Amino acid sequence: MLSWIGLMPSAEEKDLIKRVVGVGGDTLECKGTGPLTVNGTALNEPYVYPGNTPCSQDDQGGQFKVKVPDGFIWVMGDHRQNSRDSRYNQADKNHGFVPVDKVVGRAVVIAWPVNRWNNLPVPATFDQPALAAGSPSATLLTAAPQGVALVGAVPLVLWRRRRYGVGDGRREG
């Protein structure tokens, strides 16, 4: 039931809600507890869950510097200290990068926990002047084709499809 209304990943697809923080051509870096930088500019990320830091100090991928290849995105959860996002999947075949063709859509509401129900607007994070000057993120993350915004939490058919071939005709074993 919870997967039907979008509160949990579906059993078949394993869609996840993550925030797109980098697109092809961007260089992202996390040092210490942050801030996260995109192309050398520190991001103002008011959506990071209270009590969490933009970057984490751990031995599982929390410290990184990556350049996002064309055709891919880099995603991070808002609960940075408890999110299995691109940082923690750098050992997979795509090194944590998510193919753009695996993006399903844009999340439009916060539905869980119930006390946080609200709409999910596109944040002004990538409207920062230093990012607007020539950054792929500035244009691609704020307005995509047909006016579909990618910034914000995005459902992704993520690591399960890549690892197990779900959705490409193969059966799980």
C-alpha positions as CSV (number, residue, x, y, z in Angstrom):
1,M,0.0,0.0,0.0
2,L,2.7,2.5,0.9
3,S,4.5,2.0,-2.4
4,W,1.3,2.7,-4.3
5,I,1.1,6.2,-2.9
6,G,4.8,6.8,-3.2
7,L,5.9,6.5,0.4
8,M,8.0,3.4,-0.2
9,P,9.9,2.0,-3.3
10,S,7.8,-0.4,-5.4
11,A,8.8,-4.0,-5.0
12,E,9.4,-4.3,-8.8
13,E,11.3,-1.1,-9.6
14,K,13.0,0.0,-6.4
15,D,12.5,3.7,-7.3
16,L,14.3,6.0,-4.9
17,I,13.8,9.7,-4.0
18,K,17.1,11.5,-4.2
19,R,18.1,15.1,-4.9
20,V,20.0,15.8,-8.1
21,V,23.1,17.9,-7.2
22,G,25.2,17.5,-10.3
23,V,24.8,16.9,-14.0
24,G,27.2,15.9,-16.8
25,G,30.3,18.2,-16.8
26,D,30.0,19.3,-13.1
27,T,32.8,18.6,-10.6
28,L,31.4,17.9,-7.1
29,E,33.5,17.7,-3.9
30,C,32.8,17.0,-0.2
31,K,35.5,17.7,2.4
32,G,35.1,17.3,6.1
33,T,31.5,18.1,7.0
34,G,31.0,20.4,4.1
35,P,29.7,22.4,2.4
36,L,29.2,20.4,-0.8
37,T,30.9,22.3,-3.7
38,V,29.8,22.2,-7.3
39,N,32.5,23.5,-9.8
40,G,34.3,25.1,-6.8
41,T,31.3,27.0,-5.5
42,A,29.9,26.1,-2.0
43,L,26.2,25.2,-2.2
44,N,23.6,26.7,0.2
45,E,21.5,23.7,0.9
46,P,18.7,24.6,3.3
47,Y,16.9,21.3,2.5
48,V,19.6,19.2,4.3
49,Y,17.8,17.5,7.2
50,P,18.3,19.4,10.5
51,G,21.2,17.9,12.5
52,N,22.8,16.5,9.4
53,T,25.8,18.1,7.6
54,P,26.1,18.5,3.9
55,C,29.1,16.1,3.8
56,S,30.0,13.3,6.1
57,Q,33.2,12.0,7.5
58,D,33.2,8.3,7.1
59,D,35.0,5.5,5.3
60,Q,32.1,4.6,3.0
61,G,32.3,7.4,0.4
62,G,31.3,10.5,2.3
63,Q,34.4,12.3,1.3
64,F,34.8,12.6,-2.5
65,K,35.7,14.6,-5.5
66,V,34.0,13.5,-8.8
67,K,33.4,14.8,-12.3
68,V,30.0,13.8,-13.6
69,P,30.2,12.3,-17.1
70,D,27.9,13.5,-19.8
71,G,24.6,11.5,-19.8
72,F,24.7,10.9,-16.0
73,I,23.7,12.7,-12.8
74,W,25.0,12.6,-9.2
75,V,22.4,12.3,-6.4
76,M,22.4,12.8,-2.7
77,G,19.7,12.4,-0.1
78,D,18.5,15.2,2.2
79,H,19.3,12.9,5.3
80,R,23.0,13.0,4.4
81,Q,24.1,10.8,7.4
82,N,21.5,8.1,6.5
83,S,21.2,8.0,2.7
84,R,22.4,5.3,0.3
85,D,23.0,7.7,-2.6
86,S,25.7,8.2,-5.2
87,R,28.4,8.6,-2.6
88,Y,27.9,5.1,-1.2
89,N,27.6,3.4,-4.6
90,Q,30.9,4.5,-6.1
91,A,32.1,0.8,-6.3
92,D,29.2,-0.1,-8.7
93,K,29.7,-0.3,-12.5
94,N,28.7,3.3,-12.9
95,H,30.8,4.6,-9.9
96,G,27.7,6.1,-8.2
97,F,26.6,8.1,-11.3
98,V,23.0,7.6,-12.4
99,P,22.2,7.4,-16.1
100,V,19.9,10.2,-17.1
101,D,17.6,7.7,-18.9
102,K,16.9,6.1,-15.5
103,V,15.2,9.2,-14.1
104,V,11.5,8.6,-13.8
105,G,10.2,12.1,-12.8
106,R,10.2,14.9,-10.3
107,A,8.8,14.5,-6.8
108,V,6.2,17.2,-6.0
109,V,5.2,16.5,-2.4
110,I,6.7,15.5,0.9
111,A,4.5,12.8,2.2
112,W,6.6,11.2,5.0
113,P,6.7,11.6,7.9
114,V,3.1,12.7,8.1
115,N,3.9,15.7,10.2
116,R,6.0,17.1,7.3
117,W,3.4,16.8,4.5
118,N,3.9,19.7,2.2
119,N,4.5,20.6,-1.5
120,L,8.1,20.2,-2.7
121,P,9.1,23.4,-4.6
122,V,12.2,23.7,-6.7
123,P,14.8,25.2,-4.4
124,A,16.9,28.2,-5.4
125,T,20.1,26.4,-4.6
126,F,21.4,26.5,-8.2
127,D,20.3,30.2,-8.7
128,Q,23.5,31.2,-6.8
129,P,25.3,33.8,-9.0
130,A,28.7,32.0,-8.9
131,L,27.0,28.8,-10.2
132,A,25.0,30.6,-12.9
133,A,28.2,31.5,-14.8
134,G,28.7,28.7,-17.3
135,S,27.8,25.8,-15.0
136,P,25.9,22.9,-16.5
137,S,23.9,22.6,-13.2
138,A,22.7,26.2,-13.4
139,T,20.7,25.6,-16.6
140,L,20.0,21.8,-16.6
141,L,18.9,21.6,-12.9
142,T,16.5,24.5,-13.0
143,A,14.7,24.0,-16.3
144,A,14.8,20.9,-18.4
145,P,12.9,20.2,-21.7
146,Q,9.1,20.8,-21.6
147,G,9.6,22.8,-18.4
148,V,10.2,19.7,-16.3
149,A,12.5,20.7,-13.4
150,L,15.0,18.2,-12.3
151,V,16.2,20.0,-9.1
152,G,14.5,18.6,-6.1
153,A,14.0,15.0,-5.0
154,V,13.8,12.8,-8.1
155,P,12.5,9.2,-8.2
156,L,15.2,7.1,-9.7
157,V,15.1,3.5,-10.9
158,L,18.5,3.0,-9.5
159,W,20.9,0.5,-8.4
160,R,18.6,-2.6,-8.4
161,R,17.9,-2.3,-12.1
162,R,21.6,-1.9,-12.9
163,R,22.6,-4.7,-10.7
164,Y,19.8,-7.2,-11.4
165,G,18.5,-6.2,-14.8
166,V,15.0,-5.5,-13.6
167,G,12.9,-4.1,-16.4
168,D,15.2,-5.2,-19.3
169,G,13.6,-8.6,-19.8
170,R,15.9,-10.6,-17.5
171,R,14.5,-12.4,-14.5
172,E,15.9,-12.2,-11.0
173,G,17.4,-15.4,-9.7
